Amino acid sequence: MNKTLIEKNKENAKKALAEAKERKKKEIAVLRAKEKNGPKGLEPTRYGDWERKGITYDF
């Protein structure tokens, strides 16, 4: 069955959108990954101080 150019373009566009959606999901998962060796408790940058091994840094 011969497909017209328009039909082929529609199929390719659908595939491209599906691939982009999957890439976006992976990107979001990476951004939401848990922090390793990060500070415990409340987010220090929100309150303007950062403590690491007993030393406090002010921003």
N, CA and C atoms as a LAMMPS dump frame, in Angstrom:
ITEM: TIMESTEP
0
ITEM: NUMBER OF ATOMS
177
ITEM: BOX BOUNDS ff ff ff
-5.0000000000000000e+02 5.0000000000000000e+02
-5.0000000000000000e+02 5.0000000000000000e+02
-5.0000000000000000e+02 5.0000000000000000e+02
ITEM: ATOMS id mol type element x y z
1 1 1 N 0.841 -1.17 0
2 1 2 C 0 0 0
3 1 3 C 0.893 1.242 0
4 2 1 N 0.713 2.088 -0.927
5 2 2 C 1.484 3.323 -1.012
6 2 3 C 0.848 4.389 -0.122
7 3 1 N 1.705 4.969 0.701
8 3 2 C 1.229 6.044 1.569
9 3 3 C 1.625 7.366 0.948
10 4 1 N 0.763 8.302 1.125
11 4 2 C 1.086 9.617 0.595
12 4 3 C 2.114 10.28 1.504
13 5 1 N 2.715 11.306 0.995
14 5 2 C 3.727 12.035 1.742
15 5 3 C 3.142 12.628 3.021
16 6 1 N 1.933 13.09 2.967
17 6 2 C 1.273 13.676 4.139
18 6 3 C 1.084 12.622 5.226
19 7 1 N 0.658 11.423 4.841
20 7 2 C 0.466 10.348 5.815
21 7 3 C 1.783 9.967 6.464
22 8 1 N 2.85 9.896 5.679
23 8 2 C 4.17 9.57 6.221
24 8 3 C 4.631 10.648 7.195
25 9 1 N 4.402 11.91 6.84
26 9 2 C 4.792 13.005 7.719
27 9 3 C 4.026 12.971 9.032
28 10 1 N 2.748 12.629 8.97
29 10 2 C 1.944 12.536 10.189
30 10 3 C 2.479 11.431 11.102
31 11 1 N 2.818 10.287 10.512
32 11 2 C 3.365 9.18 11.297
33 11 3 C 4.696 9.571 11.929
34 12 1 N 5.555 10.215 11.148
35 12 2 C 6.854 10.642 11.665
36 12 3 C 6.692 11.665 12.783
37 13 1 N 5.728 12.549 12.636
38 13 2 C 5.484 13.562 13.658
39 13 3 C 5.007 12.908 14.955
40 14 1 N 4.132 11.927 14.844
41 14 2 C 3.651 11.221 16.031
42 14 3 C 4.798 10.494 16.729
43 15 1 N 5.669 9.858 15.961
44 15 2 C 6.823 9.167 16.544
45 15 3 C 7.756 10.155 17.238
46 16 1 N 7.987 11.297 16.599
47 16 2 C 8.871 12.312 17.172
48 16 3 C 8.304 12.854 18.483
49 17 1 N 7.001 13.087 18.529
50 17 2 C 6.379 13.573 19.759
51 17 3 C 6.46 12.543 20.88
52 18 1 N 6.274 11.269 20.534
53 18 2 C 6.367 10.213 21.536
54 18 3 C 7.796 10.115 22.081
55 19 1 N 8.784 10.21 21.2
56 19 2 C 10.179 10.17 21.638
57 19 3 C 10.518 11.365 22.521
58 20 1 N 10.027 12.536 22.166
59 20 2 C 10.279 13.734 22.959
60 20 3 C 9.651 13.61 24.348
61 21 1 N 8.468 13.014 24.4
62 21 2 C 7.782 12.823 25.676
63 21 3 C 8.591 11.89 26.582
64 22 1 N 9.135 10.824 26.024
65 22 2 C 9.967 9.891 26.79
66 22 3 C 11.244 10.565 27.292
67 23 1 N 11.879 11.371 26.423
68 23 2 C 13.092 12.091 26.841
69 23 3 C 12.773 13.047 27.983
70 24 1 N 11.643 13.711 27.919
71 24 2 C 11.239 14.656 28.958
72 24 3 C 11.013 13.929 30.277
73 25 1 N 10.387 12.746 30.226
74 25 2 C 10.164 11.959 31.437
75 25 3 C 11.494 11.59 32.087
76 26 1 N 12.455 11.173 31.274
77 26 2 C 13.772 10.802 31.801
78 26 3 C 14.476 12.014 32.403
79 27 1 N 14.35 13.156 31.737
80 27 2 C 14.984 14.386 32.229
81 27 3 C 14.397 14.786 33.578
82 28 1 N 13.094 14.689 33.719
83 28 2 C 12.437 15.028 34.977
84 28 3 C 12.87 14.071 36.075
85 29 1 N 12.992 12.794 35.752
86 29 2 C 13.429 11.819 36.739
87 29 3 C 14.834 12.139 37.238
88 30 1 N 15.713 12.562 36.351
89 30 2 C 17.073 12.922 36.74
90 30 3 C 17.049 14.148 37.645
91 31 1 N 16.235 15.125 37.31
92 31 2 C 16.169 16.347 38.107
93 31 3 C 15.577 16.103 39.487
94 32 1 N 14.711 15.13 39.604
95 32 2 C 14.079 14.822 40.892
96 32 3 C 14.865 13.808 41.715
97 33 1 N 15.995 13.377 41.227
98 33 2 C 16.781 12.369 41.937
99 33 3 C 17.196 12.902 43.299
100 34 1 N 17.288 12.002 44.263
101 34 2 C 17.681 12.38 45.61
102 34 3 C 19.124 12.854 45.629
103 35 1 N 19.389 13.791 46.498
104 35 2 C 20.733 14.331 46.651
105 35 3 C 21.57 13.38 47.498
106 36 1 N 22.806 13.143 47.087
107 36 2 C 23.714 12.277 47.832
108 36 3 C 24.644 13.143 48.674
109 37 1 N 24.825 12.773 49.932
110 37 2 C 25.692 13.482 50.869
111 37 3 C 25.281 14.938 51.041
112 38 1 N 24.029 15.226 50.87
113 38 2 C 23.539 16.596 51.033
114 38 3 C 23.249 16.9 52.492
115 39 1 N 22.888 18.117 52.791
116 39 2 C 22.598 18.501 54.164
117 39 3 C 21.321 17.832 54.667
118 40 1 N 21.287 17.568 55.944
119 40 2 C 20.103 16.968 56.553
120 40 3 C 19.161 18.084 56.989
121 41 1 N 17.904 17.823 57.042
122 41 2 C 16.956 18.808 57.531
123 41 3 C 16.477 19.749 56.44
124 42 1 N 16.155 20.98 56.872
125 42 2 C 15.606 21.97 55.952
126 42 3 C 16.641 22.404 54.93
127 43 1 N 16.164 22.872 53.805
128 43 2 C 17.041 23.33 52.726
129 43 3 C 17.801 24.572 53.192
130 44 1 N 19.126 24.499 53.306
131 44 2 C 19.89 25.622 53.861
132 44 3 C 19.899 26.864 52.981
133 45 1 N 19.839 26.704 51.675
134 45 2 C 19.884 27.878 50.803
135 45 3 C 18.626 28.727 50.946
136 46 1 N 17.565 28.122 51.423
137 46 2 C 16.321 28.873 51.621
138 46 3 C 16.47 29.86 52.768
139 47 1 N 17.277 29.498 53.757
140 47 2 C 17.433 30.337 54.937
141 47 3 C 18.737 31.13 54.919
142 48 1 N 19.55 30.99 53.869
143 48 2 C 20.729 31.817 53.705
144 48 3 C 21.986 31.283 54.375
145 49 1 N 21.932 30.136 55.007
146 49 2 C 23.118 29.566 55.66
147 49 3 C 23.37 28.161 55.136
148 50 1 N 24.624 27.782 55.161
149 50 2 C 25.006 26.439 54.751
150 50 3 C 26 25.918 55.766
151 51 1 N 25.722 24.756 56.311
152 51 2 C 26.622 24.182 57.304
153 51 3 C 27.179 22.875 56.77
154 52 1 N 28.477 22.744 56.892
155 52 2 C 29.124 21.506 56.454
156 52 3 C 30.232 21.18 57.439
157 53 1 N 30.133 20.062 58.123
158 53 2 C 31.103 19.603 59.111
159 53 3 C 31.342 20.658 60.183
160 54 1 N 30.253 21.243 60.667
161 54 2 C 30.341 22.188 61.769
162 54 3 C 30.714 23.599 61.372
163 55 1 N 30.987 23.872 60.122
164 55 2 C 31.332 25.217 59.664
165 55 3 C 30.136 25.79 58.922
166 56 1 N 29.732 26.997 59.315
167 56 2 C 28.584 27.636 58.687
168 56 3 C 29.045 28.694 57.714
169 57 1 N 28.467 28.667 56.539
170 57 2 C 28.78 29.646 55.497
171 57 3 C 27.54 30.491 55.263
172 58 1 N 27.713 31.8 55.201
173 58 2 C 26.599 32.707 54.899
174 58 3 C 26.679 33.141 53.455
175 59 1 N 25.528 33.265 52.839
176 59 2 C 25.477 33.734 51.463
177 59 3 C 25.229 35.203 51.428
